[in-house]
Amino acid sequence: MSTPLSVLRTRPVGAGQLRTFESVARHLNFRAAAEELALTQSAVSRQIQSLEDEVGMSLFNRHTRSVELSSAGAALLRAVAPSLKRIDSAVRELRQSRGRRSVALTTFASFASMWLIPRLEAFQRDNPDMDIRIDASDTNVDLSTSDLDVALRHGPAAGMPAHAIRLFGEQLTPVASPWLLKSGPPLKTPHDLANYALIEAGDSRDIEWLSWRRWLTEQGLPRLEAKRWMYFNYGYQMVQAALTGQGLALARLPLIAESLASGDLVEVLPHLRMESPMAYWLIIGPRSAARPEVKAFCDWLMAQASLTRQAIGDVPDPDTVDHMD
């Protein structure tokens, strides 16, 4: 005896069908979804057909060589995709709670390479039973739906959530290796930069505040041309080029404070630092804040940030900061 259609369409949809649907919708390809889910293509097709029967309408428009989401499929995907992410994140947290303590964080590559990683050895020496996972990406991750606990971000205060904690601000300053300065022409004034190669961010037209042109304009030299220009995509590449004597970089002061203290880099014109509209921020995921290991790691981060503020002379506006030393 067959089940009435009205009953069939009111019972809950199977979770396995929804995961299969999300995979097909993401790939728009039944074969690729089958490979991802370790199923046969016919099994995937049967699950999608069964789900369409449950819903009562087509979720995909099928063509000879391709498939596309129908309007109903697009509506279902908007609900299914974030729900599956939250489920997967909750399962990962449960698995982690049974094993080793761990903290997962996201930050951009230059900050990870130049500020965070050089300091991590000391933290891990004091916390040998804690695992740290770093996701270095320029893409902002939603901590409420991901398996990441902490975000370290770079941006203006207006672009940060209300609960973000300011770690330190930023100034830009010309730097070079000491041996380049010893072997090159005198460098006493901004005019002398014309005798050197200047290392520039490759996307400085899109990030005007980071550009040599802005710094030169502030010094009254908007048309000064360098001996030659070198362009890089990432801040750590620019600093590495300066460390090896290839030219002068307009560097972010918080990220090179250690190199200045060690003498590996020299601040060429320290009285001509340029203010940046950006700052560095700590954001703690809402589901992670109560975990002891996350709290310990964030306390350590803020202690390290305090040392950086002291090194660069950063005095933030107290009206914009909730957590001050």
C-alpha positions in Angstrom: 0.0 0.0 0.0 1.5 3.3 -1.0 2.0 6.3 1.3 -0.3 9.2 0.7 1.5 12.1 -1.0 0.2 14.6 1.7 1.9 12.5 4.5 5.1 12.0 2.4 5.5 15.8 2.1 5.0 16.6 5.8 7.5 14.3 7.4 11.0 15.5 8.1 13.6 15.4 5.3 16.5 13.0 5.8 19.8 14.7 6.8 21.7 12.6 4.3 19.6 13.9 1.4 20.3 17.5 2.5 24.0 16.9 2.5 23.8 15.3 -0.9 21.7 18.2 -2.2 24.3 20.8 -0.8 27.1 19.0 -2.5 25.4 18.9 -5.9 24.3 22.5 -5.5 27.8 23.6 -4.7 29.4 21.7 -7.6 26.5 21.9 -10.0 27.7 18.5 -11.1 26.3 15.0 -10.0 29.6 13.2 -10.7 31.7 15.7 -8.7 29.3 15.4 -5.8 29.4 11.6 -5.9 33.2 11.7 -5.8 33.1 14.1 -2.8 30.6 12.0 -0.9 32.2 8.6 -1.9 28.9 7.5 -3.5 28.0 6.3 -6.9 26.5 8.8 -9.3 23.3 6.8 -9.5 23.0 6.9 -5.7 23.4 10.6 -5.7 20.7 10.9 -8.4 18.3 8.7 -6.4 18.8 10.8 -3.3 18.1 14.0 -5.2 15.1 12.5 -6.8 13.8 11.3 -3.4 14.4 14.8 -1.9 12.5 16.4 -4.8 9.6 14.0 -4.2 9.6 15.0 -0.5 9.7 18.7 -1.3 7.2 18.4 -4.1 9.0 20.3 -6.7 12.2 20.2 -8.8 15.4 21.6 -7.1 17.5 21.5 -10.3 17.0 22.3 -13.9 18.6 19.5 -15.8 20.2 20.2 -19.2 22.0 17.9 -21.6 25.5 18.7 -20.3 24.8 20.7 -17.1 22.5 21.3 -14.2 21.5 24.5 -12.5 19.6 25.3 -9.4 15.9 26.1 -9.8 14.4 28.9 -7.8 13.2 26.3 -5.2 16.6 24.8 -5.1 18.2 28.2 -4.5 15.8 28.9 -1.6 16.5 25.5 0.0 20.3 26.0 -0.4 20.2 29.3 1.5 18.8 27.4 4.5 20.8 24.2 4.2 24.3 25.5 3.6 24.7 27.5 6.8 22.9 24.8 8.8 25.3 22.1 7.7 28.2 24.3 8.6 26.9 24.8 12.1 26.3 21.1 12.5 29.8 20.3 11.3 31.3 22.9 13.6 29.4 21.6 16.6 30.6 18.0 15.9 34.2 19.2 15.6 34.0 21.0 18.9 32.6 17.8 20.5 35.4 15.8 19.1 38.0 18.3 20.3 36.6 18.3 23.8 37.5 14.6 24.1 41.0 15.1 22.9 43.9 17.6 23.2 43.2 21.2 24.0 43.4 23.3 20.8 42.9 26.9 19.5 42.2 27.6 15.9 42.6 31.2 14.6 42.4 33.1 11.4 44.6 36.0 10.3 46.1 37.5 7.2 49.4 36.1 5.9 51.7 39.1 6.6 50.6 39.3 10.2 51.0 35.6 10.8 54.5 35.6 9.3 55.9 38.8 10.8 54.2 39.2 14.2 52.4 36.0 15.4 54.6 33.1 14.4 57.9 34.5 15.7 56.2 34.8 19.1 54.4 31.5 19.2 57.4 29.4 20.2 57.4 30.9 23.7 53.7 30.3 24.1 54.0 26.7 23.0 56.9 26.2 25.3 54.8 27.3 28.2 51.7 25.4 27.0 53.1 22.1 25.5 49.7 20.3 25.7 47.9 22.9 23.5 47.6 22.7 19.7 47.5 25.9 17.7 46.0 25.9 14.2 46.5 29.0 12.0 44.4 29.7 8.9 46.3 32.5 7.1 43.9 34.0 4.6 42.8 37.5 3.6 39.2 36.4 3.6 37.2 37.3 6.7 35.7 34.3 8.3 32.4 34.2 10.2 33.4 32.9 13.6 29.8 32.1 14.5 29.6 29.4 11.8 33.2 28.2 11.4 35.3 25.9 13.5 37.7 28.8 14.2 38.0 30.3 17.7 39.8 33.6 17.2 40.4 36.2 14.4 43.2 38.7 14.3 42.2 41.4 11.8 43.6 44.6 10.3 41.3 47.5 9.6 39.7 50.7 10.7 37.6 50.8 13.9 34.5 51.5 11.9 34.9 48.1 10.1 35.1 46.0 13.3 32.3 44.5 15.4 31.5 46.1 18.7 33.2 43.3 20.7 36.5 43.6 18.9 39.6 44.3 21.1 42.1 46.8 19.8 45.6 45.3 20.0 47.6 48.2 18.6 47.6 50.9 16.0 49.8 51.4 13.1 52.3 53.9 11.6 54.2 53.6 8.4 57.9 54.3 8.3 60.8 54.0 5.7 63.2 51.2 6.6 66.3 49.7 5.0 69.1 47.2 5.9 72.1 48.8 7.7 74.6 47.6 5.1 72.6 49.1 2.2 72.8 52.5 4.0 76.5 52.1 4.6 77.2 51.2 0.9 74.8 53.7 -0.7 74.6 57.5 -1.1 73.9 59.6 2.0 70.3 59.5 3.1 69.5 62.4 5.3 66.4 64.0 3.9 63.3 62.7 1.9 65.0 64.2 -1.3 67.7 61.5 -1.0 65.2 58.7 -1.6 65.6 59.4 -5.3 69.0 57.7 -5.1 67.5 54.4 -3.9 65.1 51.7 -5.1 61.8 51.9 -3.4 59.8 48.8 -2.5 56.1 49.2 -3.0 52.9 47.2 -2.5 51.7 45.9 -5.8 48.1 46.9 -5.0 49.0 50.3 -3.6 46.6 52.0 -6.0 43.8 50.2 -4.2 45.4 50.8 -0.8 46.4 54.4 -1.1 47.3 54.8 2.6 50.0 52.2 2.2 51.8 53.9 -0.7 55.1 55.7 -1.1 53.3 58.3 -3.1 51.2 59.3 -0.1 54.3 59.4 2.1 56.2 61.5 -0.5 53.2 63.9 -0.9 53.1 64.4 2.9 56.8 65.4 2.6 56.0 67.9 -0.2 57.6 65.7 -2.9 54.6 64.3 -4.9 56.7 64.0 -8.1 59.9 62.5 -6.7 60.9 59.4 -8.7 62.9 56.5 -7.2 66.1 55.1 -8.8 63.8 52.1 -9.5 60.6 50.6 -8.2 60.0 47.1 -6.9 56.5 45.7 -6.4 55.3 42.9 -4.2 51.9 41.5 -3.2 52.4 41.0 0.5 53.9 43.0 3.3 56.3 40.3 4.4 57.7 40.1 0.9 58.4 43.8 1.0 60.2 43.6 4.3 62.2 40.5 3.2 63.4 42.5 0.2 64.4 45.4 2.5 66.2 42.9 4.8 68.3 41.6 1.9 69.3 45.2 0.8 67.2 45.4 -2.3 65.8 48.8 -1.5 63.8 50.8 1.0 60.4 49.7 2.2 57.5 51.7 3.6 56.9 49.3 6.4 54.1 48.8 9.0 55.8 49.7 12.3 54.1 47.1 14.5 55.3 44.3 12.2 58.9 45.3 12.1 59.5 46.4 15.7 61.5 43.3 16.4 63.7 43.8 13.3 64.4 47.4 14.4 65.2 46.3 17.9 67.7 43.7 16.7 69.3 46.1 14.2 68.4 44.0 11.1 66.5 47.0 9.8 67.1 50.7 10.4 64.3 53.3 10.5 65.7 55.8 7.9 63.8 58.9 8.8 62.2 58.2 12.2 60.9 61.7 12.6 58.8 61.3 9.5 56.5 58.4 10.4 53.2 58.5 8.7 49.9 57.7 10.5 47.7 54.9 9.2 44.0 54.7 9.5 44.2 51.0 10.3 44.7 49.1 13.6 45.1 45.5 14.6 42.2 43.7 16.4 41.4 40.6 18.3 37.9 39.0 17.8 36.9 36.0 19.9 34.3 33.6 18.5 31.0 33.6 20.6 31.1 29.9 21.1 34.8 29.8 22.1 35.1 32.6 24.6 34.3 30.4 27.6 36.9 27.7 26.8 39.9 28.0 29.2 42.4 27.4 26.4 41.0 30.1 24.3 41.0 32.5 27.2 44.7 31.6 28.0 45.7 32.2 24.4 43.9 35.5 24.1 45.4 36.7 27.4 48.8 35.9 26.0 48.0 37.7 22.8 47.0 40.8 24.7 50.2 40.7 26.8 52.2 40.5 23.6 50.2 43.3 22.1 51.1 45.4 25.1 54.8 44.9 24.5 54.3 45.9 20.9 52.5 49.1 21.9 55.3 50.0 24.2 57.9 49.3 21.5 56.2 51.6 18.9 55.0 54.2 21.3 51.3 53.5 20.5 48.9 55.4 22.7 45.3 54.6 21.5 42.3 56.8 22.0 40.8 55.4 25.3 37.3 56.2 23.9 37.7 53.5 21.3 39.2 50.8 23.5 37.4 48.7 26.1 40.5 46.6 27.1 43.5 48.6 28.2 46.4 47.6 30.3 
